[in-house]
Amino acid sequence: MDKQSIIQYKTSFDAIVSYIEGEDGKEKVEVWFARDLMSQLGYSKWENFQTAIGRAIDSCRTQGIDAEDYFRPVRRTIELGNGATRDVEDYMLTRYACYLIAQNGDPRKEQIAFAQSYFAVQTRKAELIEERLNHISRLETRERLRASEKQLSQNIYERGVDEKGFGRIRSKGDTALFGGHTTEEMKQRLGIKGTRPLADFLPTLTIAAKNLATEMTNYNVE
């Protein structure tokens, strides 16, 4: 997700927040109305979104939390497309309630992935949300590389190559990827001590490139 998309999503989510008085009568508490949130999360039908809310409420209760403290049923008057109004059922949601709803959504949808980070970050600052999304992306890319390397090791061992031989193959791949620098040289340049894998310290783009090279090797070996 690029920075411009993050800013656009953040602006949209910020626009639907409301504030009510806290129990002390002084502090303002931020809330979101479910019908406003629905479209931001990509739902077109209230009935479908009610199902998502139901799953989130179940998650809340499973944790031993009183759901009504976070999901408050209300009635609101909304404007229809022809200028008329209608009284409808709705929910007043806390940030935590919105987070649970997003967590029960499909993270492959961009707006859901954004919402999961947006409601998890209390400050709602775009740069923090971007940082968290990038971190999640890096972990996912690293996990794909780990799976590819595991598959490659199995393929190599089946062809009689021992662990040292596999290490040499990986090192040659790294040398090609890093402009002639070996795995050990790269670890020294990055200050990596001990037996920690080099990939744990690489940027997401480099991990993705390393994963692509590993998958291509897997394909050729198979």
N, C-alpha and C positions, 0 to 999 in steps of 0.2 A: 504494500500500500504506500503510495507516494505521499509526500508532505502536503501537497495541495488537496488531496482527497481527505487527509486527516483534518486539515483546517476546515474544509467544507462540512464534514460530518460533525465536527465539534461545534461549529456555528449552529447547525440544525438542532443538535441536542441541547445546546445552551438556550435556544429560543423557546423551548417548551417547558423549561423548569419554572415552577411556581414556589412561592414562599408562604409559610404559615407561621403563626406564633407558636413558640415552644411552650412547654408546661409552665415555665417560669414567667411567661408573658413578656419576656425581653428578647431572648434569642430567636432568630428566624431559622426555621427548619425548611430545607429544600425538599420538594416533593414533585412527582411527575404523575400526570393523569394517564391512565392506561390507554385511553382512546387516542391521546396525543402521541404516546410512545409507539403505538401499534404500527403506524405508517412508517415511522423512522426505522423500525426493525424489519420492514419489508412485508408486513402482513396486510392483506387487503380485506379480509373478512373478520369481523368481531368474534364470530363463533370459533374460528381457528385460533385467534389470539387468546380467547378464554381458556382453551385447552393448554396453551403454553403457560398461562398464569396458574392454572390448576397444578401443573407439574412443579412449578416454582413453589407454590404453597405446600405441596407434599414434601419437597426438599427441606423447607423451613421446619415443618413439623417433625420430620425425621431427626433433625438436630435438637429437638426438644424446645424449640422456640415458638412462642405464641405468634402465629401468623398474623393475627389481627393487629398486632402492633406495627406491622410493616405493610400489610395489604388491607387497606380500609375501604370497605364497600361504600360508595356514595352515589347520589343521583345528580346529574348535571343537565343543564339546558344547552344544547348544541345547535349551531346554525346549519340548516340544510342548503343545498345548492340553489334552491329557488328563493332564498331569502327567508323562508319560514324557519321555525324553531321546533325542537322536539326534546322532551324530557327522556333521558336515557340512563341506564345503569352504567356505572363506571367504577374504577378503583383509584384511590389515592395511594400512590406508591412511594416508599422511601427509597433512598439510593440503594440500600441493601436488597430490597425487593426487586428493583430494576436489574441489579446484578444477577440475582438468581434466575430471573426470566431470561436474561441474555445467556447465562450459562446453560440453560436448557434448550437453547436454539442451535442452529446449524452453523458452526464456526467457519464453514467453507464459504458462507455468505459474507461479503465484505462488511456490511453494516452490522452483522452480528458480532464478527470478530472485533470491530471497533468498539461496539457497545460493551463487550466484556472488559476491555481495558478502560474505557471511559468511566464506567461505574465502579471499577476497582480503584481508580486513582482519585483520591479525595480532592486534590487541588484542581483537577480537570484541566491542567495546563497542557497545551498541545504538545510541547516538547517532551513531557513526561510520558504521555500516551504513546508518542512516536517511539520513545526509547523502549517502552514495555513491549510494544508490537514487534519491534526489531529483535528484541531479546527472544521472544517466542518464536519468531521466524528462524533465528539462528539455532535454537534448540531443535526445532523440527528438521532443519537441514543437517545438523550434526547427527541426529538419530538416523536419517536416511543413509548418511555416509557409513555409520557404524554397521548398519544392516548390509550394505553393499560389500564392505570389507569382510564381514563374516561369511557372506556367500562366496566371495573370492577365495578366502582361505580354505573353505570346504572343497571348492573346485580344484584348487592347486594341490591340496593334500591327496585328493583322489588320483592325481596323476603322478604321485610319488615324490613330490617336492616337500622337503622337511621345513621346519619352522625357520631355520636360518635362511633357507632359499627363499621362503616367502618374504622374509625381512628384506632381502636384497632386491626382490622384485618391487616391493613398496618403495624402497629407497631410490631405485632408478626412476620410478614414476614421479617421486617428489623432485628429483633432480631436473627432470624435464619440465615439470610444472613451475619450479622456482628459478628458472633461468640459469641452471648449472649448479645450484647449491644443493648439497645433500640434505637429508633429514636432520642429521646431527648439526650441520652448519646452521640450518635454519633455527634449530632449538637454541643454539648458542647465541645467535643474533637476537632472538626474542627473550633471552634470559630464562629459558625453561630448564628447571632442574629436575633431577631424578628421572623416573620412567613415565612421566605424564605424556600422553600422546600429543603430538604437534598440533593435530586438528582442534584440540581443546582451546587453542590460543589464536586460531586463525579467524579472520573476518568472514562473514557469511558468504560473500561472493567467492572467496577462495575455497571455502568448504564445498560450495556447490560445484566449482570447477573440479575439485579433487574427486567428488562423488561421481561426476560425469565420466572422468577418466577411469575410475574404478569399474563403473557399470559397463563401459566399452570393453575393458579388459575381460570382464566376466563374460560378455557376449562372445568375444573371440575365443576364450577358453572353452566355453560350452559348445 
